[in-house]
Amino acid sequence: MNKSELVDNVADRTGVSKKDVEASISGMFDVMADAVADGGDVTIQGWLKVERVNRKARMGHNPQTGEKMQIPASTATKVSALTKLKAAGKGS
């Protein structure tokens, strides 16, 4: 399901206009992005957790040459499914 299909489905289920649903979803993602950018996390209890994680520097290798190389420390965004979303994925 892409974003426009999500907007259509939410509008149909809630009776809210597609324009208002689109604005709400876009606003939610903007707030989530700002929270993660500031080093915080966002948890939608039972469904989803989005957080910023720090990755340590480590040694790796170039897969083409086999040469060892240093991979620098970095930050990344981690998205975790929580209980309700995991259960939905299992068909429960």
URHUFEN-V971256 format. One record per residue. SS is DSSP state (A for helix, B for strand, O for the rest). BURIAL is 1 if it has 9 or more other ideal C-beta (glycine too) atoms within 8 Angstrom, else 0. D_LAST is the distance of its C-alpha to the last C-alpha in Angstrom with 1 decimal. Layout:
ss burial d_last
SS BURIAL D_LAST
SS BURIAL D_LAST
//
This chain:
ss burial d_last
O 0 19.5
O 0 22.8
A 0 24.3
A 0 26.0
A 0 23.0
A 1 21.1
A 1 24.2
A 1 24.4
A 1 20.8
A 1 21.3
A 1 24.7
A 0 23.5
A 0 20.9
A 0 23.3
O 0 26.7
O 0 28.1
O 0 30.3
A 0 29.2
A 0 32.1
A 0 30.9
A 1 27.2
A 1 28.7
A 0 31.0
A 1 28.2
A 1 26.0
A 0 29.1
A 0 30.2
A 0 27.0
A 0 27.2
A 0 30.9
A 1 30.3
A 1 27.7
A 0 30.2
A 0 33.1
A 1 31.3
A 1 30.4
A 0 33.9
O 0 35.4
O 0 33.7
O 0 31.1
B 1 27.3
B 1 24.8
B 0 21.7
B 0 19.3
O 0 17.9
O 0 14.2
O 0 14.1
B 1 17.0
B 1 20.2
B 1 23.2
B 1 26.3
B 1 29.6
B 0 30.3
B 0 33.6
B 0 34.2
O 0 37.2
O 0 39.9
B 0 39.8
B 0 41.5
B 0 40.2
B 0 41.8
O 0 42.6
O 0 40.8
O 0 43.7
O 0 46.6
O 0 45.0
O 0 46.9
B 0 45.6
B 0 45.0
B 0 44.1
B 0 40.8
O 0 41.4
O 0 39.2
B 0 36.9
B 0 34.2
B 0 30.9
B 0 27.8
B 0 24.6
B 0 21.2
B 0 18.4
B 0 14.7
O 1 13.7
A 0 10.9
A 0 9.1
A 1 9.8
A 1 8.8
A 0 5.2
A 0 5.5
A 0 7.5
O 0 5.6
O 0 3.8
O 0 0.0
//
